[in-house]
Structure formats: structure tokens, C-alpha cells
Amino acid sequence: MLSAFPSHPVQRNGVALHTRIGGNGPPLLLIHGHPQSMALWHRVAPELSRHFTLVLMDLRGYGDSSRPGADAAHLNYSKREMALDAMAVMAHHGFERFDVLAHDRGARVAHRLAADHPAAVRRLMLLDIAPTLAMYQHTGDAFARAYWHWFFLIQPPPLPEALIDSNPARYVRSVMGSRHAGLGAFDPLALAEYERCAARPGTAVAICEDYRASATVDLEHDRADIAADRRLSQPVRVLWGEHGTVARCFDVLALWRERASSVTGRSIPCGHYIAEEAPELLSAEVLSFFPSDSKEQP
């Protein structure tokens, strides 16, 4: 679906990362969420590539990137490790400083990327998340019921992996189809791509480890930032779906202002999958927030 953007494999410590690049202008890294791949950007990439050099990557464990195995401390899927993947991808493509647009799990990687590598990230836009630690701390009945997969995927192996592997397409459709817009929000080709990638060997282990990391080691990293009063220094723009669970259960702006020094944001009239449900609105937000020339701007 993104054939206009040439594919470039990037290797890091034995992990093959699938990337694509195209467009003109300053570099903008796009990071997808769960249970998707870079294909989720297919409705916004053509317009954004007229203003930015887009670098799209599949996170480890997703899309056509490698699926490292599990480890006892879940370090292989920590957001710190995934952020280092992103740094390697951007270095491979020749960029030392760049902007970031990220959704869902990818936005959690982007948060860690900006926190650990502040000199590299100029600005970041985060789609439909509140900070991970805050979401766990403020979990209530409505959130737990809507985001049941958060608590299912972190259960000890092998049960979650076995249930996903029994029918990966059913898992994808159950997670994505239960949101505000249902499965009708997705291009059939995109949905088929998500299902194809979910069926790749090792995917079930990878996505469980991604969530187990978020419930363990990632929280340790977040708590260390808070204890040291480390806040994101970059301008941060947060967007959330007006009809999504995050909007119903959390004060998104307030929670991000606890973690970053300069935060703006608003709701978008859609559900969780902003890039596919409201691509024109998202493109307008991106163009208004990220400088589209090569000059550094405050």
C-alpha cells in the first residue's frame, strides 16, 4: 500500500527493521501502533510526503520487522530498546535530528525516544494515548473493559500466545473492530495487511512481550524519570479521538503536562485510529505543528 516509498532494511544488533522512505523536506519519522504496521499511514503519507521526507518503520515484533524472542526481564521489547531501533533507523537514513509522529504503542516508543534522546527529537505528535504509567495508575472499570487486551497480553506464557496463534486474524479483528468505528473504518487492503503480519511466526510472542514490557520495565524507566524530575523538553502535540476510550477515561492534556514542559492538544471527531478515520484532519494538524522547511524553529 506504500509502494511509492522505497523499502530499506535496517539491521541493529541482529534485528532486521523494515523501513520505507520518501518525500521531500525535513525528516519526519512515523511509528505505528498495535496490532498494525506502517500500513496505517497509507491515507496520510501521500499528502505529508509533499512537505516532509517521511521515514516509516515497522516496530520490532510487528509488520515485516524481526521478532526477537522473549527474555525474563522483557528487555527485548522495552520502549527504551525500541527507541534505540528508531535512532538506528534515522541514522541509517542520514538524519541526526528529526520530528516524530506516532500512534498508540508507537507513541509510547516516541515518548521514550524523546526522553532518552532529546538532542535528536525536535518535536513530537502523539496520537490517542496518555502516559503509560498514568494509565495504569488511573485504571478503572471502563478502561479495563475497553482495553481488555492490556491485561490479557501481560498474563504469563503460554496462554495468551496460544490463543492468539489459534487464529491471528480473529485477534486483529476483535481488537480493532471493537473500537468506535468498527472494522468499516479500515481499507480492506490495510486490514488484510494487518492480518498477514499478525500471522507471521513469532508475532504472538512479540506482542505479548511488548505489553509485558510496558507493565514492568517501562514503568521502571518512567518512575525513574519522575523521581529525577525529567520532563520532555520538546514541544509536544497530543491528539485523541473524541469517541475513544482514552478521551472517556483520562484527562489527556493534564497528564501529558505532568510529563512534558510544552504541551498542546485537542480531540479529533473520530475514534482511536485517527490516521485512518480522520486523515484530512490529521494531515492539517501535522502541517500546522511541524515546520515544513529546513530551518530550526522554536
Sequence and secondary structure as in RCSB ss.txt:
>XXXX:A:sequence
MLSAFPSHPVQRNGVALHTRIGGNGPPLLLIHGHPQSMALWHRVAPELSRHFTLVLMDLRGYGDSSRPGADAAHL
NYSKREMALDAMAVMAHHGFERFDVLAHDRGARVAHRLAADHPAAVRRLMLLDIAPTLAMYQHTGDAFARAYWHW
FFLIQPPPLPEALIDSNPARYVRSVMGSRHAGLGAFDPLALAEYERCAARPGTAVAICEDYRASATVDLEHDRAD
IAADRRLSQPVRVLWGEHGTVARCFDVLALWRERASSVTGRSIPCGHYIAEEAPELLSAEVLSFFPSDSKEQP
>XXXX:A:secstr
  TTS EEEEEETTEEEEEEEEESSSEEEEE  TT  GGGGTTTHHHHTTTSEEEEE  TTSTTS      TT G
GG HHHHHHHHHHHHHHTT SSEEEEEETHHHHHHHHHHHH TTTEEEEEEES   HHHHHHT  HHHHHHTHHH
HHTTS TTHHHHHHHH HHHHHHHHHHTSTT GGGS HHHHHHHHHHHTSTTHHHHHHHHHHHHTTHHHHHHHHH
HHTT  EEEEEEEEEETTSHHHHH  HHHHHHTTEEEEEEEEESS S HHHHSHHHHHHHHHHHS  SSS   
